[in-house]
């Protein structure tokens, strides 16, 4: 005869399956949270790279002029450097960069 759990009054095999299922779900949730954190951290570094590229060549400035405002709302911690880089692009002398900012 199968053993029963004293606390819940159900068969231990069913209880074990429920507990195992719970831990599998929690493990998958933890993996998803970790993946999202790593994805976000990688994107923060990429956005910082876009901000830094706004001070280099004309083509990089054109690309930064398009990408900085597009992703500004996703990175509130980088709002100050992003705004500084964007204002520097507004003051740029290259016509191609100024046209993209309009």
C-alpha positions as CSV (number, residue, x, y, z in Angstrom):
1,X,0.0,0.0,0.0
2,X,1.4,3.4,-0.9
3,X,2.5,5.8,1.8
4,X,0.4,8.8,2.4
5,X,1.5,12.2,3.5
6,X,0.4,12.9,7.1
7,X,0.1,16.6,6.5
8,X,-2.1,16.6,3.4
9,X,-3.6,13.1,3.5
10,X,-2.8,12.3,-0.1
11,X,-0.5,9.8,-1.6
12,X,3.1,10.8,-1.4
13,X,3.7,10.0,-5.1
14,X,1.1,12.6,-6.0
15,X,2.5,15.1,-3.5
16,X,6.0,14.5,-4.8
17,X,4.8,15.1,-8.4
18,X,3.2,18.4,-7.3
19,X,6.3,19.5,-5.5
20,X,8.5,18.5,-8.4
21,X,6.3,20.3,-10.8
22,X,6.4,23.4,-8.6
23,X,10.2,23.4,-8.6
24,X,10.4,22.9,-12.3
25,X,8.1,25.9,-12.9
26,X,10.2,28.0,-10.4
27,X,13.4,26.9,-12.1
28,X,12.1,27.9,-15.5
29,X,10.9,31.2,-14.1
30,X,14.3,31.9,-12.6
31,X,16.0,31.1,-16.0
32,X,13.6,33.5,-17.7
33,X,14.3,36.3,-15.2
34,X,18.1,35.7,-15.5
35,X,17.9,35.7,-19.3
36,X,15.9,39.0,-19.2
37,X,18.4,40.6,-16.9
38,X,21.4,39.5,-19.1
39,X,19.5,40.7,-22.2
40,X,18.8,44.1,-20.6
41,X,22.4,44.4,-19.4
42,X,23.7,43.7,-22.9
43,X,21.4,46.3,-24.3
44,X,22.5,48.9,-21.8
45,X,26.0,48.3,-22.9
46,X,24.9,48.6,-26.6
47,X,23.0,51.8,-25.9
48,X,26.1,53.2,-24.2
49,X,28.1,52.3,-27.3
50,X,25.6,54.2,-29.4
51,X,26.0,57.3,-27.2
52,X,29.8,57.0,-27.4
53,X,29.7,56.6,-31.2
54,X,27.9,59.9,-31.5
55,X,31.3,61.6,-31.0
56,X,33.1,59.8,-33.9
57,X,32.6,59.7,-37.7
58,X,29.8,61.2,-39.7
59,X,28.2,57.9,-40.5
60,X,28.2,56.9,-36.8
61,X,26.7,60.3,-35.9
62,X,23.9,59.7,-38.5
63,X,23.2,56.3,-37.0
64,X,23.3,57.7,-33.4
65,X,20.9,60.5,-34.5
66,X,18.4,57.9,-35.4
67,X,18.9,55.4,-32.5
68,X,19.4,57.6,-29.5
69,X,15.8,59.1,-29.5
70,X,14.3,55.8,-30.5
71,X,15.5,53.9,-27.5
72,X,15.7,56.8,-25.0
73,X,12.7,55.7,-23.0
74,X,14.0,52.3,-22.3
75,X,17.2,53.5,-20.5
76,X,16.3,56.1,-17.9
77,X,19.7,55.6,-16.2
78,X,21.5,56.8,-19.3
79,X,19.1,59.8,-19.9
80,X,21.7,62.4,-19.1
81,X,24.5,61.2,-21.4
82,X,22.0,60.4,-24.1
83,X,20.5,63.9,-24.0
84,X,24.0,65.5,-24.0
85,X,25.0,63.4,-27.0
86,X,21.7,64.3,-28.8
87,X,22.2,68.0,-28.2
88,X,25.8,67.7,-29.5
89,X,24.4,66.1,-32.6
90,X,21.9,69.0,-33.0
91,X,24.9,71.4,-32.9
92,X,26.9,69.3,-35.4
93,X,28.0,71.0,-38.5
94,X,27.4,68.1,-40.8
95,X,24.3,68.6,-42.9
96,X,23.4,64.9,-43.1
97,X,23.3,64.6,-39.3
98,X,21.2,67.8,-38.9
99,X,18.7,66.5,-41.5
100,X,18.2,63.3,-39.6
101,X,17.4,65.2,-36.4
102,X,14.5,67.1,-38.0
